[in-house]
């Protein structure tokens, strides 16, 4: 790969703390990877100022020469609009053509960037990638993939929100895309693919799952059959496919577990000395569990199936999470995941009916 | 209600430890409620022996005269077949017409019992209640309701498995049935009804949820709009309606949380003295959380919308859970929940299209 530079567009105006988190994450990624360039898209003055401040702060804490060494690999592209978290995605991306997230995706379309990282309005990030990158050849429905913790390794679940109604062929394609991601980005060998369902037997479920079961069985994927809600945390599959309605409900429910558990622990611990002492001693454990349950080390949720690389991060991402999203985007480009997906889909006979 | 006796049929051959748990739970309920009679259905010898043993054990631990005082209110009805947990429900209830669960439901149909309690094969319990009790007038699809813990009170979620595909009118009816249950059995005043969805706005979701939103809005129920996965544990609604596919995935996922959290805590605590000490001090907290997350005090999952009372318990139910299921069944009969549901549905103009 010598000589190849990977250019990553980062929406500097998305997320709960912009541009700070995005700039810091980008600078950290530039330090770590010598083969990337970052394009920060947003308010030129604000973003430029924050970059200068970040370099200065690092210099005063002993890291001198960053401006000189990293400066040439970071640039700002101005975008004068911002899509807020609360805006309706479809309308926003049509009316705000100069918003930071839309400009990021246009840069990918024109070939000026290889990947987009965003932490803003999820729907707008998804819709603009769909619109400007387009679908990957052979993919009928791109999908958002999220990672769930489990007793074994992280589990890839998709779709978690791009498609509320799915056809069996879509679920099969989700399985193909996530298998390749799990293998080439997460390093799982022969990822086990499961179909989210309400019983173990093949006849269980609704029309969608019954047909999808047959397709997945014949697919050549390492299909392990139906996966029930209780099997996810047990790590019974590496990839779990479902429609975007169920996946989204599950994702958001899953994200609320840690806060519910800590709320309950606090309620039951208050004013009891031995319990409070126990909770203090257990604090590092809870901290580690919290981290495991919001896997920021794994770098956001990829939108799989678009003709480009689009990684969608949480609004509350830390600089580390942004850095990891950039790391994943870089790996996605280097491993050429999209070509692998295209090739795999073209080898198969299944053409999902749309 | 003076003089009215409520007769409850208990499937003595279901669950992980039968007939023990069922007999013990029944005896506990008889001690607590003077206006109930229990019909234990199953192997006459086994069940009879266990009843005698239970009375003897209690006598030797000081509770004398139970046989004389409770004996007349408990009887055994023989059933020579058992439906195992692993059997296909539909086939099993057709081929095993003398199985304990089918006999329980036949007793309800013939008027010899007012309610059925079962802890065996959930599908068989549901299918036999549907077949022998039939649907309640005006209800197009009966549904299983489960209770989820939350930061506020327990949340009623339905359907958690009876109907994999639903129409908007079904979701509306689920809202009516659960509201009445929440009000008359759980004592919630003006239960807040939410629609499980993937966004707050009314336009979010799939065809089913968009239409159901409109229906629920006009229904006269205390409808609080869309509820996302993350809102359940926050207790943003008292009743959450969804189709049985999503509900079942969520139920089973929810049931696996506690075991995942304890698995993770154990892994992170092992061999670290201060963490182990903390965990020991916190043990009572975890025990209380476990109890809260498997709400056996609330007595199983009612199958709402059948022309009878059918409470389905977990296979691993304790005698306390069975006692509570009997308590709920008794309240269901006393409050005449089914008449309340029938009246409420007949007052409305919505006739769900089937």
Interface residues (C-beta under 8 A of the other chain):
Chain A: X88 X149 X150 X151 X161 X164 X165 X196 X198 X201 X205 X206 X207 X228 X229 X230 X231 X232 X233 X234 X242 X244 X245 X246 X248 X249 X250 X251 X252 X253 X254 X255 X256 X257 X259 X260 X261 X263 X264 X265 X268 X269 X274 X275 X277 X278 X279 X280 X281 X282 X283 X284 X285 X288 X289 X292
Chain B: X88 X149 X150 X151 X161 X164 X165 X196 X198 X201 X205 X206 X207 X228 X229 X230 X231 X232 X233 X234 X242 X244 X245 X246 X248 X249 X250 X251 X252 X253 X254 X255 X256 X257 X259 X260 X261 X263 X264 X265 X268 X269 X274 X275 X277 X278 X279 X280 X281 X282 X284 X285 X288 X289 X292
